[in-house]
């Protein structure tokens, strides 16, 4: 199976999955309980061997993931994952030297790696597979990929022909691989659960979260849905910016009422529809202003981000993708919407 994976990698068709769990190999009632990490690397055969439509329709009937390597350890830090990946590469090169003929062997660098949201996995894979000119961390990978996808959105605006869309997509794919050893795809269900359960998973929950837990849970569930169904990165950033502004707003205008308050008629439907249409129009305008309209513009942002990422030796992960672009862009000004009841709008 290692030889098959190496041959697929030589043709840029190797797709693998990396996952770590502490539930498969556990030793209850001992000092190792809950501390043993079982990490596996599997070849995603359906993605490697089938076209996209065929993989969607027949993957569960024809192909299953094949185990390539596994690691059992009480530690799963970035350095542990990278050492494991480097050793796997060395073993594969050694095992394929006779097959390759020239004595060089085949380096099994995958084209795509599928994983969950664990930062130590993406950082470890980057450290294990990267070359000198590639990104160094998962945060830096996210930032530069956002710039590439913003230009991808611009190029796809006026494309109606499927063949042209495929060419643009292939160029985007090549741009990402020029900065990263492979493309990382996070599991959609893991991402959805991580965002949806954000309040529950926080070790120190703000007072507002505790007082209005159900309301915040509904908001995070909506955010999780939008993050997993929106296909345009520019639309996603604008939608997420609205949520960020909402959370940064200390007070929302609300009329005072109590049990004995007089009843009021609902908002006029036409006025509400006009307000919604206006909000959507402003969001669409901001999306267009965000797009990378030229390759030179995209490259300048990428070079700036790469320089900052290479110089920062103590990178933290408390920011968000594309932070420089969002902080420095003029278009992310406060957007003032008029509420249907005539009250002053809230900046979002």
Secondary structure, DSSP 8 states (H G I E B T S, - for coil): -HHHHHHHHHTT--EEEEEEESSSS--TTSTTTTT-EEEEEEE-HHHHHS-HHHHHHHHHHH---EEEEEEEES---HHHHHHHHHHHHHHHHHHTHHHHSSS-------SEEEE-S-HHHHHHHHHHH--TTS--SHHHHHHHHHHHHHHHHHHTTT---HHHHHHHHHHHHHHHHHHSSSEEEE-HHHHHHHHHTHHHH-SS--HHHHHTHHHHHHHHHHHHHHHHH---HHHHHHHHHHHHHHHH-S--------TT--------HHHHHHHHHHHHHHHHHHHHHHS--SHHHHHHHHHHHHHHHHH-SS--S-S-TTHHHHHH-TT----B---TTS----B-
